[in-house]
């Protein structure tokens, strides 16, 4: 059994939570290391080759990049196929989509002028972001409306998109409505199913108790 250490902040952002939960749901032992101070962040980022988090250490060797870490942890936890290349590619499609959505929002994060920022967020909410749930709705439909993005059981694709969309639904992004996926019934159903998964709900209550 490899010795696994996961490095990120103490937050439920999809880039880390997809890997944490893949290991947790698969009963794979790992050390969940969470940055609590600027010094921790600096130390964690220095562990990876690109100076960024998340970082995964496996037997002392570092893995960087969200998708690479998610796939490794998904395989260890049984939430990513080892012998179905097409299913694996479809899961990758969802992981890459979550990355694209994150990058799109991230471009507005550094805008200091509030009016300019809200204008950019309006474009996001009205033009850029809706194409993603539209495509996701079709992906779930094409998958047989199983309630999952790929196959007939939960994969890292479902976990990644649950947390990605949870960022919007949490209402923490000014100018982006929390109802952004409410008119996409299959996407909303998938999100709700993952949100209510007993082990995931317990994990969230333990690590991120509502204040």
ROTI-10449 format. One record per residue (C-alpha): residue number from 1; residue in one letter; chain; y negated, x negated, z. Coordinates in nm, 4 decimals, always signed. Layout:
// residues N
MARKE  nr rest kette       py       px       pz
MARKE NUM    a     A        Y        X        Z
...
//
This chain:
// residues 211
MARKE  nr rest kette       py       px       pz
MARKE   1    x     A  +0.0000  +0.0000  +0.0000
MARKE   2    x     A  -0.3332  -0.1586  -0.1046
MARKE   3    x     A  -0.6113  -0.2027  +0.1496
MARKE   4    x     A  -0.8970  +0.0128  +0.0190
MARKE   5    x     A  -1.2589  +0.0060  +0.1341
MARKE   6    x     A  -1.5215  +0.2431  -0.0087
MARKE   7    x     A  -1.8912  +0.1569  +0.0180
MARKE   8    x     A  -2.1756  +0.4065  -0.0238
MARKE   9    x     A  -2.4394  +0.5937  +0.1745
MARKE  10    x     A  -2.3796  +0.8693  +0.4265
MARKE  11    x     A  -2.4399  +1.1511  +0.1798
MARKE  12    x     A  -2.2255  +1.3904  -0.0255
MARKE  13    x     A  -2.3484  +1.2776  -0.3661
MARKE  14    x     A  -2.0875  +1.3171  -0.6385
MARKE  15    x     A  -2.0819  +0.9489  -0.7355
MARKE  16    x     A  -1.9124  +0.8683  -0.4050
MARKE  17    x     A  -1.7646  +1.1976  -0.2919
MARKE  18    x     A  -1.5370  +1.2303  -0.5948
MARKE  19    x     A  -1.3599  +0.9079  -0.4964
MARKE  20    x     A  -1.3641  +0.9682  -0.1226
MARKE  21    x     A  -1.2102  +1.3105  -0.1666
MARKE  22    x     A  -0.9543  +1.1944  -0.4218
MARKE  23    x     A  -0.8225  +0.9508  -0.1624
MARKE  24    x     A  -0.8537  +1.1988  +0.1238
MARKE  25    x     A  -0.6767  +1.4820  -0.0583
MARKE  26    x     A  -0.4015  +1.2433  -0.1654
MARKE  27    x     A  -0.3524  +1.1183  +0.1913
MARKE  28    x     A  -0.4327  +0.7646  +0.0786
MARKE  29    x     A  -0.5575  +0.5497  +0.3691
MARKE  30    x     A  -0.9004  +0.3978  +0.3119
MARKE  31    x     A  -1.1979  +0.2704  +0.5074
MARKE  32    x     A  -1.4977  +0.4939  +0.4458
MARKE  33    x     A  -1.7946  +0.2632  +0.4957
MARKE  34    x     A  -2.1356  +0.4317  +0.4924
MARKE  35    x     A  -2.4717  +0.2587  +0.4859
MARKE  36    x     A  -2.6881  +0.3461  +0.7853
MARKE  37    x     A  -2.9693  +0.0929  +0.7441
MARKE  38    x     A  -3.1528  -0.1050  +0.4736
MARKE  39    x     A  -2.9428  -0.4050  +0.5740
MARKE  40    x     A  -2.6236  -0.2053  +0.5131
MARKE  41    x     A  -2.7442  -0.1007  +0.1676
MARKE  42    x     A  -2.8266  -0.4602  +0.0800
MARKE  43    x     A  -2.4861  -0.5792  +0.2002
MARKE  44    x     A  -2.2974  -0.3035  +0.0158
MARKE  45    x     A  -2.4796  -0.3579  -0.3129
MARKE  46    x     A  -2.4113  -0.7314  -0.2957
MARKE  47    x     A  -2.0371  -0.6645  -0.2934
MARKE  48    x     A  -2.0309  -0.5394  -0.6528
MARKE  49    x     A  -2.0976  -0.7369  -0.9722
MARKE  50    x     A  -2.3973  -0.5219  -1.0733
MARKE  51    x     A  -2.5752  -0.5042  -0.7384
MARKE  52    x     A  -2.5317  -0.1290  -0.7077
MARKE  53    x     A  -2.3197  +0.1270  -0.5254
MARKE  54    x     A  -2.0680  +0.2795  -0.5056
MARKE  55    x     A  -1.8370  -0.0172  -0.4689
MARKE  56    x     A  -1.4645  -0.0051  -0.4037
MARKE  57    x     A  -1.2719  -0.2979  -0.2614
MARKE  58    x     A  -0.8985  -0.3116  -0.3248
MARKE  59    x     A  -0.7255  -0.5920  -0.1378
MARKE  60    x     A  -1.0595  -0.7721  -0.1223
MARKE  61    x     A  -1.1391  -0.7393  -0.4935
MARKE  62    x     A  -1.4416  -0.5328  -0.5989
MARKE  63    x     A  -1.4562  -0.2456  -0.8468
MARKE  64    x     A  -1.7951  -0.1152  -0.9587
MARKE  65    x     A  -1.9114  +0.1820  -1.1686
MARKE  66    x     A  -1.8619  +0.5463  -1.0674
MARKE  67    x     A  -1.6145  +0.6379  -1.3406
MARKE  68    x     A  -1.3937  +0.3340  -1.2890
MARKE  69    x     A  -1.3790  +0.3936  -0.9142
MARKE  70    x     A  -1.3148  +0.7659  -0.9600
MARKE  71    x     A  -1.0264  +0.7042  -1.1994
MARKE  72    x     A  -0.8656  +0.4461  -0.9726
MARKE  73    x     A  -0.8953  +0.6709  -0.6661
MARKE  74    x     A  -0.7853  +0.9719  -0.8705
MARKE  75    x     A  -0.4675  +0.7950  -0.9718
MARKE  76    x     A  -0.3954  +0.6868  -0.6153
MARKE  77    x     A  -0.4503  +1.0412  -0.4887
MARKE  78    x     A  -0.2641  +1.2202  -0.7674
MARKE  79    x     A  -0.5779  +1.3811  -0.9122
MARKE  80    x     A  -0.5869  +1.1825  -1.2370
MARKE  81    x     A  -0.2927  +1.1585  -1.4798
MARKE  82    x     A  -0.1043  +0.8356  -1.5325
MARKE  83    x     A  +0.0988  +0.9603  -1.8301
MARKE  84    x     A  -0.1169  +1.2106  -2.0208
MARKE  85    x     A  -0.3825  +1.0351  -2.2248
MARKE  86    x     A  -0.5404  +1.3539  -2.3584
MARKE  87    x     A  -0.5789  +1.5111  -2.0136
MARKE  88    x     A  -0.7196  +1.1816  -1.8871
MARKE  89    x     A  -0.9759  +1.1772  -2.1685
MARKE  90    x     A  -1.0788  +1.5358  -2.0912
MARKE  91    x     A  -1.1300  +1.4411  -1.7264
MARKE  92    x     A  -1.3349  +1.1412  -1.8396
MARKE  93    x     A  -1.5429  +1.3825  -2.0473
MARKE  94    x     A  -1.6416  +1.5702  -1.7319
MARKE  95    x     A  -1.7114  +1.2523  -1.5344
MARKE  96    x     A  -1.9340  +1.1253  -1.8167
MARKE  97    x     A  -2.1104  +1.4614  -1.8311
MARKE  98    x     A  -2.1880  +1.4413  -1.4598
MARKE  99    x     A  -2.3309  +1.0954  -1.5244
MARKE 100    x     A  -2.5484  +1.2261  -1.8083
MARKE 101    x     A  -2.6807  +1.5055  -1.5874
MARKE 102    x     A  -2.7571  +1.2596  -1.3095
MARKE 103    x     A  -2.9440  +1.0300  -1.5454
MARKE 104    x     A  -3.1448  +1.3235  -1.6858
MARKE 105    x     A  -3.2595  +1.4250  -1.3386
MARKE 106    x     A  -3.3071  +1.0647  -1.2327
MARKE 107    x     A  -3.5713  +1.0113  -1.5014
MARKE 108    x     A  -3.7983  +1.2534  -1.3128
MARKE 109    x     A  -3.7429  +1.1034  -0.9674
MARKE 110    x     A  -3.9934  +0.8235  -1.0010
MARKE 111    x     A  -4.2811  +1.0358  -1.1326
MARKE 112    x     A  -4.5531  +1.0069  -0.8696
MARKE 113    x     A  -4.7993  +1.2603  -1.0096
MARKE 114    x     A  -4.6789  +1.5982  -0.8801
MARKE 115    x     A  -4.8059  +1.8017  -1.1748
MARKE 116    x     A  -4.6467  +1.5632  -1.4219
MARKE 117    x     A  -4.3231  +1.5715  -1.2245
MARKE 118    x     A  -4.3112  +1.9524  -1.2181
MARKE 119    x     A  -4.3792  +1.9627  -1.5923
MARKE 120    x     A  -4.0867  +1.7269  -1.6502
MARKE 121    x     A  -3.8666  +1.9332  -1.4196
MARKE 122    x     A  -3.9607  +2.2484  -1.6113
MARKE 123    x     A  -3.8338  +2.0869  -1.9310
MARKE 124    x     A  -3.5169  +1.9906  -1.7466
MARKE 125    x     A  -3.4596  +2.3412  -1.6123
MARKE 126    x     A  -3.5420  +2.5258  -1.9332
MARKE 127    x     A  -3.4193  +2.2923  -2.2072
MARKE 128    x     A  -3.2189  +1.9890  -2.0992
MARKE 129    x     A  -2.9878  +2.1105  -1.8237
MARKE 130    x     A  -2.8726  +2.4523  -1.9588
MARKE 131    x     A  -2.6753  +2.2870  -2.2387
MARKE 132    x     A  -2.4396  +2.1404  -1.9798
MARKE 133    x     A  -2.3139  +2.4588  -1.8090
MARKE 134    x     A  -2.2968  +2.6185  -2.1546
MARKE 135    x     A  -2.0593  +2.3431  -2.2645
MARKE 136    x     A  -1.8725  +2.3477  -1.9335
MARKE 137    x     A  -1.8141  +2.7217  -1.9644
MARKE 138    x     A  -1.6535  +2.6642  -2.3048
MARKE 139    x     A  -1.4424  +2.3768  -2.1720
MARKE 140    x     A  -1.3006  +2.5983  -1.8969
MARKE 141    x     A  -1.2417  +2.8780  -2.1480
MARKE 142    x     A  -1.0634  +2.6421  -2.3863
MARKE 143    x     A  -0.8510  +2.5257  -2.0935
MARKE 144    x     A  -0.7166  +2.8790  -2.0587
MARKE 145    x     A  -0.9611  +3.0023  -1.7941
MARKE 146    x     A  -0.7388  +2.8515  -1.5235
MARKE 147    x     A  -1.0382  +2.7941  -1.2991
MARKE 148    x     A  -1.0086  +2.4206  -1.3584
MARKE 149    x     A  -1.1720  +2.1941  -1.6148
MARKE 150    x     A  -0.8459  +2.0241  -1.7105
MARKE 151    x     A  -0.4911  +2.1506  -1.6713
MARKE 152    x     A  -0.3765  +2.3978  -1.4098
MARKE 153    x     A  -0.4578  +2.2143  -1.0884
MARKE 154    x     A  -0.7481  +2.0326  -0.9289
MARKE 155    x     A  -0.8453  +1.6931  -1.0671
MARKE 156    x     A  -1.1333  +1.4565  -1.0062
MARKE 157    x     A  -1.3166  +1.6460  -1.2826
MARKE 158    x     A  -1.3409  +1.9533  -1.0601
MARKE 159    x     A  -1.4537  +1.7534  -0.7576
MARKE 160    x     A  -1.7160  +1.5592  -0.9537
MARKE 161    x     A  -1.8669  +1.8680  -1.1126
MARKE 162    x     A  -1.8547  +2.0627  -0.7855
MARKE 163    x     A  -2.0728  +1.8045  -0.6133
MARKE 164    x     A  -2.2914  +1.7485  -0.9192
MARKE 165    x     A  -2.3703  +2.1190  -0.9456
MARKE 166    x     A  -2.3940  +2.1430  -0.5679
MARKE 167    x     A  -2.6962  +1.9130  -0.5952
MARKE 168    x     A  -2.8674  +2.1881  -0.7918
MARKE 169    x     A  -2.7348  +2.4770  -0.5868
MARKE 170    x     A  -2.8594  +2.3137  -0.2670
MARKE 171    x     A  -3.2172  +2.3809  -0.3773
MARKE 172    x     A  -3.3327  +2.0285  -0.2939
MARKE 173    x     A  -3.4666  +1.9469  -0.6413
MARKE 174    x     A  -3.8175  +2.0864  -0.6723
MARKE 175    x     A  -3.8700  +2.2668  -1.0001
MARKE 176    x     A  -3.4984  +2.3159  -1.0705
MARKE 177    x     A  -3.3760  +2.6607  -0.9636
MARKE 178    x     A  -3.0715  +2.6755  -0.7372
MARKE 179    x     A  -2.9422  +2.9609  -0.9559
MARKE 180    x     A  -2.9024  +2.7361  -1.2585
MARKE 181    x     A  -2.5270  +2.8035  -1.2981
MARKE 182    x     A  -2.5196  +3.1633  -1.1742
MARKE 183    x     A  -2.5103  +3.3103  -1.5259
MARKE 184    x     A  -2.2006  +3.1063  -1.6166
MARKE 185    x     A  -1.9142  +3.2967  -1.4505
MARKE 186    x     A  -1.6319  +3.0480  -1.5092
MARKE 187    x     A  -1.8404  +2.7489  -1.4030
MARKE 188    x     A  -1.9508  +2.9365  -1.0918
MARKE 189    x     A  -1.5930  +3.0434  -1.0178
MARKE 190    x     A  -1.4721  +2.6839  -1.0483
MARKE 191    x     A  -1.7511  +2.5613  -0.8227
MARKE 192    x     A  -1.6781  +2.8286  -0.5614
MARKE 193    x     A  -1.3037  +2.7609  -0.5694
MARKE 194    x     A  -1.3623  +2.3917  -0.5020
MARKE 195    x     A  -1.6234  +2.4637  -0.2359
MARKE 196    x     A  -1.3763  +2.6877  -0.0494
MARKE 197    x     A  -1.0738  +2.4594  -0.0823
MARKE 198    x     A  -0.9532  +2.4338  +0.2817
MARKE 199    x     A  -0.9269  +2.0544  +0.2947
MARKE 200    x     A  -1.2575  +2.0062  +0.1153
MARKE 201    x     A  -1.4349  +2.2596  +0.3351
MARKE 202    x     A  -1.2982  +2.0847  +0.6451
MARKE 203    x     A  -1.4087  +1.7460  +0.5092
MARKE 204    x     A  -1.7605  +1.8733  +0.4469
MARKE 205    x     A  -1.7825  +2.0338  +0.7917
MARKE 206    x     A  -1.6688  +1.7098  +0.9535
MARKE 207    x     A  -1.8931  +1.4700  +0.7616
MARKE 208    x     A  -2.1953  +1.6850  +0.6815
MARKE 209    x     A  -2.2247  +1.9506  +0.9538
MARKE 210    x     A  -2.4963  +2.2044  +0.8863
MARKE 211    x     A  -2.7894  +2.1636  +1.1242
//
